[in-house]
Amino acid sequence: MSKKRPQPQSLGEITAGQMKNSTEGLKRLASSHPSIKHILDVIEHLQARPYATNAVIGGEPGTGKEGLAHTLHELMHSDGAPIVSVSTSGRDPDELAQELFGTAPRIKGDRPTDGLVVEAGGGTLVLDEIIGISAMLQRRLLELVKTGRYHREGEDRERRTQVNVIVITDGNLAAEVTAGRFRHDLYHKLARLDFILPPIRERPEDIPAAAIWMANRVLADRGRETNVDLEPGPGEAALEAGTVIFRRDAIETLRLHRWPGNFRELEIVVERALLLYSDNKQITSADVTRALADPRG
């Protein structure tokens, strides 16, 4: 019997690529931002009818692209399928080609290398920042995603593999196509699923759930069983004894910040506010303000 596929618990778990079994499913993922609604709609469909395909994920640094790539991999593939990531930004084309596709022995006694497309076989190859790669690599990637065929460096023999490719980029890959710097046929092969993760400043309504999830992860990573939850509003039930209260004024302080570092910055600020400045009973606006002004950057 196949295992039940895990469901993301929160927007935080999607962007951090962490999944847990739950019957609550997508109920906790509400967001008014259209890009997030689109992502959640696709995730819901993949949960119901999973299939493996290629994807492009764009967005500013710190918006959770790597985590979303891992979440998509978990939804598309059965447990145990490999996921392999490689940074392509600024790399020498020949060196990157060898890492991706492997190498044939140059002299007698040399051992061949398989390359990352073999390591990721049956699973997912994540290419981090594909903008700027050479025309040669674009051609070879097109052959890979179109036919599953490739060859090692220094070898004429054609090889085959089955791998899905997820591209993550801080830039705008579609704009690169329009400018003629990226192959349109490769883009359309990769962008079977096409996502843009918006920056936090465009989605302040998502900050409370993300901040609370991050605070709970901070405690869990340190082996503490205490939970963090949002301060109850008028008429809402009181929190369980021992719960660390995330005050609503603290959430409002978070919402007013511009977050140039997006979720990466938010996680640092939440950790500082909770562990350095709070009294371990509640996180206040003053705690968040001190965390935001922390000179350690």
DANORQUI-V784697 format. One record per residue. N is the residue number from 1. RES is the residue in one letter. PHI is phi in degrees with one decimal (none if undefined). OMEGA is omega in whole degrees, 0 to 359 (NA if undefined). D_FIRST is the distance of its C-alpha to the first C-alpha in Angstrom with 2 decimals. Layout:
n:N res:RES phi:PHI omega:OMEGA d_first:D_FIRST
n:N res:RES phi:PHI omega:OMEGA d_first:D_FIRST
//
This chain:
n:1 res:M phi:none omega:181 d_first:0.00
n:2 res:S phi:-73.4 omega:179 d_first:3.79
n:3 res:K phi:-74.1 omega:175 d_first:6.49
n:4 res:K phi:-67.2 omega:182 d_first:9.13
n:5 res:R phi:-70.3 omega:180 d_first:12.02
n:6 res:P phi:-68.5 omega:178 d_first:15.10
n:7 res:Q phi:-116.0 omega:177 d_first:18.15
n:8 res:P phi:-61.8 omega:180 d_first:21.68
n:9 res:Q phi:-86.5 omega:186 d_first:23.79
n:10 res:S phi:-157.2 omega:175 d_first:27.12
n:11 res:L phi:-58.6 omega:177 d_first:29.15
n:12 res:G phi:-59.3 omega:181 d_first:29.82
n:13 res:E phi:-70.1 omega:175 d_first:26.21
n:14 res:I phi:-67.7 omega:185 d_first:26.03
n:15 res:T phi:-74.9 omega:176 d_first:29.29
n:16 res:A phi:-96.7 omega:178 d_first:28.47
n:17 res:G phi:69.7 omega:181 d_first:25.04
n:18 res:Q phi:-116.6 omega:186 d_first:23.45
n:19 res:M phi:-123.2 omega:176 d_first:20.32
n:20 res:K phi:-142.8 omega:176 d_first:18.98
n:21 res:N phi:-65.0 omega:179 d_first:16.41
n:22 res:S phi:-165.5 omega:173 d_first:18.48
n:23 res:T phi:-86.4 omega:180 d_first:18.80
n:24 res:E phi:-71.7 omega:174 d_first:22.21
n:25 res:G phi:57.8 omega:188 d_first:21.04
n:26 res:L phi:-87.2 omega:183 d_first:23.94
n:27 res:K phi:-63.0 omega:184 d_first:26.43
n:28 res:R phi:-93.5 omega:189 d_first:28.09
n:29 res:L phi:-106.7 omega:185 d_first:28.63
n:30 res:A phi:-60.6 omega:175 d_first:31.65
n:31 res:S phi:-154.4 omega:182 d_first:34.31
n:32 res:S phi:-88.0 omega:182 d_first:37.29
n:33 res:H phi:-74.5 omega:184 d_first:37.55
n:34 res:P phi:-60.6 omega:179 d_first:36.71
n:35 res:S phi:-65.0 omega:179 d_first:35.14
n:36 res:I phi:-69.8 omega:177 d_first:32.76
n:37 res:K phi:-58.3 omega:179 d_first:31.99
n:38 res:H phi:-62.6 omega:180 d_first:31.14
n:39 res:I phi:-60.0 omega:181 d_first:28.82
n:40 res:L phi:-66.6 omega:178 d_first:27.00
n:41 res:D phi:-64.5 omega:179 d_first:26.79
n:42 res:V phi:-64.3 omega:179 d_first:25.20
n:43 res:I phi:-60.7 omega:179 d_first:22.70
n:44 res:E phi:-61.8 omega:179 d_first:21.80
n:45 res:H phi:-67.7 omega:178 d_first:21.33
n:46 res:L phi:-67.2 omega:176 d_first:19.21
n:47 res:Q phi:-65.0 omega:182 d_first:16.88
n:48 res:A phi:-77.7 omega:183 d_first:16.70
n:49 res:R phi:-138.1 omega:185 d_first:16.78
n:50 res:P phi:-67.3 omega:171 d_first:16.26
n:51 res:Y phi:-152.7 omega:183 d_first:18.20
n:52 res:A phi:-99.0 omega:180 d_first:20.13
n:53 res:T phi:-157.0 omega:178 d_first:23.91
n:54 res:N phi:-94.7 omega:182 d_first:27.10
n:55 res:A phi:-153.6 omega:172 d_first:28.80
n:56 res:V phi:-119.4 omega:180 d_first:32.17
n:57 res:I phi:-124.0 omega:180 d_first:32.59
n:58 res:G phi:-113.4 omega:178 d_first:36.20
n:59 res:G phi:153.3 omega:179 d_first:38.00
n:60 res:E phi:-62.9 omega:175 d_first:40.52
n:61 res:P phi:-56.3 omega:176 d_first:39.92
n:62 res:G phi:86.7 omega:182 d_first:38.01
n:63 res:T phi:-87.8 omega:175 d_first:36.23
n:64 res:G phi:103.6 omega:183 d_first:32.71
n:65 res:K phi:-64.6 omega:181 d_first:32.07
n:66 res:E phi:-63.2 omega:180 d_first:30.32
n:67 res:G phi:-64.1 omega:178 d_first:28.00
n:68 res:L phi:-64.0 omega:178 d_first:27.18
n:69 res:A phi:-60.1 omega:179 d_first:26.46
n:70 res:H phi:-66.5 omega:178 d_first:23.90
n:71 res:T phi:-63.4 omega:178 d_first:22.32
n:72 res:L phi:-61.2 omega:178 d_first:22.16
n:73 res:H phi:-58.6 omega:181 d_first:20.62
n:74 res:E phi:-62.5 omega:180 d_first:17.78
n:75 res:L phi:-75.9 omega:185 d_first:17.20
n:76 res:M phi:-82.4 omega:189 d_first:17.63
n:77 res:H phi:-121.6 omega:177 d_first:15.62
n:78 res:S phi:-68.9 omega:181 d_first:12.30
n:79 res:D phi:-57.2 omega:176 d_first:12.71
n:80 res:G phi:96.5 omega:178 d_first:15.42
n:81 res:A phi:-65.0 omega:185 d_first:17.23
n:82 res:P phi:-74.1 omega:169 d_first:20.93
n:83 res:I phi:-131.5 omega:185 d_first:23.40
n:84 res:V phi:-126.5 omega:181 d_first:27.06
n:85 res:S phi:-114.3 omega:177 d_first:30.07
n:86 res:V phi:-145.1 omega:175 d_first:33.68
n:87 res:S phi:-86.4 omega:181 d_first:36.88
n:88 res:T phi:-106.6 omega:187 d_first:39.02
n:89 res:S phi:-66.5 omega:174 d_first:41.92
n:90 res:G phi:69.8 omega:184 d_first:45.28
n:91 res:R phi:-81.3 omega:172 d_first:43.93
n:92 res:D phi:-63.4 omega:185 d_first:46.01
n:93 res:P phi:-57.8 omega:181 d_first:44.57
n:94 res:D phi:-68.4 omega:178 d_first:44.81
n:95 res:E phi:-63.0 omega:180 d_first:43.26
n:96 res:L phi:-67.2 omega:178 d_first:40.36
n:97 res:A phi:-61.1 omega:178 d_first:39.87
n:98 res:Q phi:-64.6 omega:180 d_first:39.71
n:99 res:E phi:-66.4 omega:183 d_first:37.13
n:100 res:L phi:-75.5 omega:192 d_first:34.93
n:101 res:F phi:-103.2 omega:180 d_first:35.35
n:102 res:G phi:86.5 omega:182 d_first:36.40
n:103 res:T phi:-133.9 omega:172 d_first:39.65
n:104 res:A phi:-86.7 omega:177 d_first:41.05
n:105 res:P phi:-59.5 omega:179 d_first:43.40
n:106 res:R phi:-84.7 omega:178 d_first:46.87
n:107 res:I phi:-133.5 omega:180 d_first:48.77
n:108 res:K phi:-58.5 omega:181 d_first:48.20
n:109 res:G phi:100.6 omega:175 d_first:46.22
n:110 res:D phi:-68.9 omega:175 d_first:44.29
n:111 res:R phi:-99.5 omega:175 d_first:40.52
n:112 res:P phi:-71.1 omega:172 d_first:38.59
n:113 res:T phi:-116.2 omega:184 d_first:36.30
n:114 res:D phi:-76.3 omega:184 d_first:33.01
n:115 res:G phi:90.3 omega:186 d_first:33.25
n:116 res:L phi:-71.6 omega:179 d_first:30.87
n:117 res:V phi:-65.8 omega:176 d_first:29.54
n:118 res:V phi:-78.2 omega:178 d_first:28.11
n:119 res:E phi:-58.0 omega:182 d_first:26.81
n:120 res:A phi:-89.9 omega:184 d_first:25.00
n:121 res:G phi:-54.6 omega:183 d_first:23.70
n:122 res:G phi:82.6 omega:182 d_first:20.27
n:123 res:G phi:-134.9 omega:190 d_first:20.72
n:124 res:T phi:-130.7 omega:171 d_first:23.67
n:125 res:L phi:-106.8 omega:180 d_first:27.36
n:126 res:V phi:-102.2 omega:178 d_first:29.26
n:127 res:L phi:-104.0 omega:184 d_first:32.97
n:128 res:D phi:-91.4 omega:178 d_first:35.05
n:129 res:E phi:64.5 omega:183 d_first:38.27
n:130 res:I phi:-85.1 omega:179 d_first:38.58
n:131 res:I phi:-62.1 omega:178 d_first:41.90
n:132 res:G phi:98.1 omega:179 d_first:44.73
n:133 res:I phi:-70.6 omega:188 d_first:42.98
n:134 res:S phi:-68.5 omega:177 d_first:45.16
n:135 res:A phi:-61.4 omega:178 d_first:45.41
n:136 res:M phi:-61.6 omega:180 d_first:44.34
n:137 res:L phi:-69.4 omega:176 d_first:41.05
n:138 res:Q phi:-60.9 omega:180 d_first:40.46
n:139 res:R phi:-63.1 omega:182 d_first:40.98
n:140 res:R phi:-71.5 omega:175 d_first:38.60
n:141 res:L phi:-66.9 omega:177 d_first:35.86
n:142 res:L phi:-60.3 omega:178 d_first:36.36
n:143 res:E phi:-60.5 omega:180 d_first:35.89
n:144 res:L phi:-63.9 omega:185 d_first:32.67
n:145 res:V phi:-75.5 omega:182 d_first:31.05
n:146 res:K phi:-85.0 omega:188 d_first:32.54
n:147 res:T phi:-123.5 omega:186 d_first:31.85
n:148 res:G phi:78.5 omega:182 d_first:29.77
n:149 res:R phi:-99.3 omega:176 d_first:32.90
n:150 res:Y phi:-161.4 omega:172 d_first:34.92
n:151 res:H phi:-140.4 omega:177 d_first:37.30
n:152 res:R phi:-69.4 omega:174 d_first:38.17
n:153 res:E phi:-63.0 omega:179 d_first:41.49
n:154 res:G phi:80.2 omega:183 d_first:44.20
n:155 res:E phi:-140.6 omega:180 d_first:42.25
n:156 res:D phi:-89.2 omega:183 d_first:42.53
n:157 res:R phi:-62.2 omega:178 d_first:39.41
n:158 res:E phi:-81.6 omega:178 d_first:36.82
n:159 res:R phi:-118.5 omega:182 d_first:33.31
n:160 res:R phi:-132.0 omega:174 d_first:30.06
n:161 res:T phi:-152.8 omega:176 d_first:27.09
n:162 res:Q phi:-119.6 omega:183 d_first:24.42
n:163 res:V phi:-148.7 omega:172 d_first:24.71
n:164 res:N phi:-97.1 omega:183 d_first:24.94
n:165 res:V phi:-116.6 omega:172 d_first:28.05
n:166 res:I phi:-115.3 omega:180 d_first:28.65
n:167 res:V phi:-103.3 omega:173 d_first:32.35
n:168 res:I phi:-118.4 omega:185 d_first:33.73
n:169 res:T phi:-149.2 omega:173 d_first:37.45
n:170 res:D phi:-80.2 omega:184 d_first:40.13
n:171 res:G phi:-98.1 omega:183 d_first:42.16
n:172 res:N phi:-116.3 omega:185 d_first:42.02
n:173 res:L phi:-66.5 omega:178 d_first:40.56
n:174 res:A phi:-61.8 omega:178 d_first:41.58
n:175 res:A phi:-66.6 omega:176 d_first:45.13
n:176 res:E phi:-65.5 omega:176 d_first:45.08
n:177 res:V phi:-64.8 omega:180 d_first:44.32
n:178 res:T phi:-59.3 omega:181 d_first:47.23
n:179 res:A phi:-79.3 omega:178 d_first:49.48
n:180 res:G phi:83.0 omega:182 d_first:48.67
n:181 res:R phi:-94.6 omega:180 d_first:47.28
n:182 res:F phi:-135.2 omega:184 d_first:43.67
n:183 res:R phi:-62.2 omega:180 d_first:42.61
n:184 res:H phi:-68.6 omega:181 d_first:41.67
n:185 res:D phi:-69.6 omega:176 d_first:39.39
n:186 res:L phi:-68.0 omega:179 d_first:37.44
n:187 res:Y phi:-57.4 omega:183 d_first:37.28
n:188 res:H phi:-71.6 omega:173 d_first:35.85
n:189 res:K phi:-71.9 omega:181 d_first:33.21
n:190 res:L phi:-77.7 omega:189 d_first:32.20
n:191 res:A phi:-87.7 omega:173 d_first:32.55
n:192 res:R phi:-61.8 omega:167 d_first:29.73
n:193 res:L phi:-117.7 omega:186 d_first:29.00
n:194 res:D phi:-132.4 omega:185 d_first:32.23
n:195 res:F phi:-122.7 omega:169 d_first:32.54
n:196 res:I phi:-123.2 omega:175 d_first:35.54
n:197 res:L phi:-90.6 omega:183 d_first:35.14
n:198 res:P phi:-72.8 omega:178 d_first:38.38
n:199 res:P phi:-69.3 omega:182 d_first:40.42
n:200 res:I phi:-58.8 omega:184 d_first:40.57
n:201 res:R phi:-61.0 omega:178 d_first:44.10
n:202 res:E phi:-93.1 omega:184 d_first:42.84
n:203 res:R phi:-142.5 omega:182 d_first:40.22
n:204 res:P phi:-60.5 omega:180 d_first:41.84
n:205 res:E phi:-67.3 omega:180 d_first:39.84
n:206 res:D phi:-89.8 omega:184 d_first:36.75
n:207 res:I phi:-63.9 omega:182 d_first:38.62
n:208 res:P phi:-56.5 omega:181 d_first:38.14
n:209 res:A phi:-63.8 omega:181 d_first:34.32
n:210 res:A phi:-66.9 omega:182 d_first:34.32
n:211 res:A phi:-65.4 omega:180 d_first:37.02
n:212 res:I phi:-67.1 omega:177 d_first:35.43
n:213 res:W phi:-61.7 omega:180 d_first:32.05
n:214 res:M phi:-64.6 omega:179 d_first:33.98
n:215 res:A phi:-62.3 omega:179 d_first:36.01
n:216 res:N phi:-66.0 omega:178 d_first:33.01
n:217 res:R phi:-67.3 omega:177 d_first:31.52
n:218 res:V phi:-57.2 omega:180 d_first:34.94
n:219 res:L phi:-68.6 omega:181 d_first:34.89
n:220 res:A phi:-62.8 omega:180 d_first:31.32
n:221 res:D phi:-64.0 omega:180 d_first:32.14
n:222 res:R phi:-104.0 omega:176 d_first:35.05
n:223 res:G phi:74.0 omega:181 d_first:33.19
n:224 res:R phi:-96.9 omega:184 d_first:34.89
n:225 res:E phi:-86.6 omega:180 d_first:33.15
n:226 res:T phi:-62.7 omega:177 d_first:35.65
n:227 res:N phi:-102.1 omega:173 d_first:34.46
n:228 res:V phi:-114.2 omega:178 d_first:36.42
n:229 res:D phi:-146.2 omega:182 d_first:36.75
n:230 res:L phi:-72.2 omega:177 d_first:39.15
n:231 res:E phi:-55.2 omega:180 d_first:42.38
n:232 res:P phi:-62.4 omega:175 d_first:42.16
n:233 res:G phi:-85.7 omega:179 d_first:44.38
n:234 res:P phi:-56.3 omega:178 d_first:46.89
n:235 res:G phi:83.4 omega:179 d_first:45.37
n:236 res:E phi:-87.8 omega:182 d_first:41.98
n:237 res:A phi:-66.1 omega:178 d_first:40.71
n:238 res:A phi:-67.7 omega:179 d_first:41.68
n:239 res:L phi:-78.1 omega:178 d_first:39.23
n:240 res:E phi:-62.2 omega:179 d_first:38.07
n:241 res:A phi:-59.0 omega:179 d_first:40.56
n:242 res:G phi:90.9 omega:178 d_first:40.21
n:243 res:T phi:-70.3 omega:173 d_first:38.63
n:244 res:V phi:-77.7 omega:185 d_first:40.37
n:245 res:I phi:-90.7 omega:173 d_first:41.79
n:246 res:F phi:-90.5 omega:186 d_first:41.77
n:247 res:R phi:-64.2 omega:181 d_first:45.01
n:248 res:R phi:-65.5 omega:177 d_first:45.32
n:249 res:D phi:-68.4 omega:176 d_first:48.44
n:250 res:A phi:-68.2 omega:177 d_first:46.48
n:251 res:I phi:-62.4 omega:180 d_first:43.92
n:252 res:E phi:-63.8 omega:176 d_first:46.87
n:253 res:T phi:-62.6 omega:176 d_first:48.35
n:254 res:L phi:-62.8 omega:183 d_first:45.15
n:255 res:R phi:-65.0 omega:183 d_first:45.16
n:256 res:L phi:-81.8 omega:180 d_first:48.75
n:257 res:H phi:-77.1 omega:184 d_first:48.12
n:258 res:R phi:-84.7 omega:175 d_first:47.75
n:259 res:W phi:55.7 omega:176 d_first:44.99
n:260 res:P phi:-62.1 omega:178 d_first:45.96
n:261 res:G phi:-92.9 omega:176 d_first:43.19
n:262 res:N phi:55.6 omega:187 d_first:40.59
n:263 res:F phi:-65.4 omega:177 d_first:37.52
n:264 res:R phi:-61.5 omega:179 d_first:38.53
n:265 res:E phi:-67.1 omega:180 d_first:41.86
n:266 res:L phi:-58.3 omega:181 d_first:40.44
n:267 res:E phi:-63.0 omega:179 d_first:38.23
n:268 res:I phi:-63.0 omega:182 d_first:41.30
n:269 res:V phi:-65.5 omega:179 d_first:43.44
n:270 res:V phi:-62.1 omega:180 d_first:40.95
n:271 res:E phi:-62.3 omega:179 d_first:40.60
n:272 res:R phi:-63.1 omega:182 d_first:44.39
n:273 res:A phi:-60.1 omega:184 d_first:45.03
n:274 res:L phi:-75.2 omega:188 d_first:42.64
n:275 res:L phi:-89.1 omega:183 d_first:43.44
n:276 res:L phi:-94.7 omega:193 d_first:47.03
n:277 res:Y phi:-115.1 omega:181 d_first:48.72
n:278 res:S phi:-77.8 omega:177 d_first:47.06
n:279 res:D phi:-93.3 omega:181 d_first:48.06
n:280 res:N phi:69.2 omega:176 d_first:44.42
n:281 res:K phi:-115.8 omega:180 d_first:44.76
n:282 res:Q phi:-154.7 omega:174 d_first:44.95
n:283 res:I phi:-107.8 omega:185 d_first:45.01
n:284 res:T phi:-105.7 omega:176 d_first:48.13
n:285 res:S phi:-61.4 omega:179 d_first:49.67
n:286 res:A phi:-63.8 omega:178 d_first:52.03
n:287 res:D phi:-63.3 omega:180 d_first:49.18
n:288 res:V phi:-66.2 omega:179 d_first:47.63
n:289 res:T phi:-60.4 omega:178 d_first:51.10
n:290 res:R phi:-65.4 omega:179 d_first:51.72
n:291 res:A phi:-64.7 omega:179 d_first:48.37
n:292 res:L phi:-67.4 omega:183 d_first:49.18
n:293 res:A phi:-90.4 omega:184 d_first:52.65
n:294 res:D phi:-55.0 omega:184 d_first:51.53
n:295 res:P phi:-69.2 omega:180 d_first:53.70
n:296 res:R phi:-73.7 omega:174 d_first:51.03
n:297 res:G phi:78.9 omega:NA d_first:49.69
//
